[in-house]
Amino acid sequence: IGETYVVNKSYTAKDREELSLEQGSFVTVLEKSFTGWWIVNFKNLTGQFPAIYLTSCKGRAVPT
């Protein structure tokens, strides 16, 4: 947890607990769930995001 992931497909939130993110955005994963919805942080916003739209940045250079 606390790992950086990149959004591989844009997603528009369908309720207020979800985040809308564009493809190419970098997020920090705060909590992983077997439901397929992870809690992520993006620019001081925290919410649910579909894990299937995230790719791990492990072993890659990440812009800061």
Secondary structure, 3 states (H helix, E strand, C coil): CCCEEEECCCECCCCCCECCECCCCEEEEEECCCCCEEEEEECCEEEEEEHHHEEECCCCCCCC
